[in-house]
């Protein structure tokens, strides 16, 4: 079993929506730590954030709404 298949299986079988939301909150707090450690991140042009959102949202949007 491949690495990605193993984690997909474990997430589907053992995670609830609460676990996924807790992981999202944990990643948000890691981002806050990065911002505190590297304050220059905040001073980037807002287009950098827009492009980042688009790049990282492509796959979830595709899987949720387009993929059959």
ChimeraX attribute file (.defattr): number of C-alpha atoms within 10 A of each C-alpha:
attribute: neighborCount
match mode: 1-to-1
recipient: residues
	/A:1	7
	/A:2	7
	/A:3	7
	/A:4	9
	/A:5	10
	/A:6	10
	/A:7	12
	/A:8	11
	/A:9	12
	/A:10	11
	/A:11	13
	/A:12	9
	/A:13	9
	/A:14	8
	/A:15	11
	/A:16	10
	/A:17	8
	/A:18	9
	/A:19	12
	/A:20	12
	/A:21	11
	/A:22	11
	/A:23	12
	/A:24	12
	/A:25	12
	/A:26	12
	/A:27	12
	/A:28	12
	/A:29	12
	/A:30	12
	/A:31	12
	/A:32	12
	/A:33	12
	/A:34	12
	/A:35	13
	/A:36	12
	/A:37	10
	/A:38	10
	/A:39	11
	/A:40	9
	/A:41	11
	/A:42	11
	/A:43	7
	/A:44	10
	/A:45	9
	/A:46	10
	/A:47	9
	/A:48	9
	/A:49	12
	/A:50	10
	/A:51	11
	/A:52	11
	/A:53	11
	/A:54	11
	/A:55	10
	/A:56	10
	/A:57	11
	/A:58	10
	/A:59	11
	/A:60	10
	/A:61	12
	/A:62	11
	/A:63	10
	/A:64	9
	/A:65	8
	/A:66	9
	/A:67	7
	/A:68	6
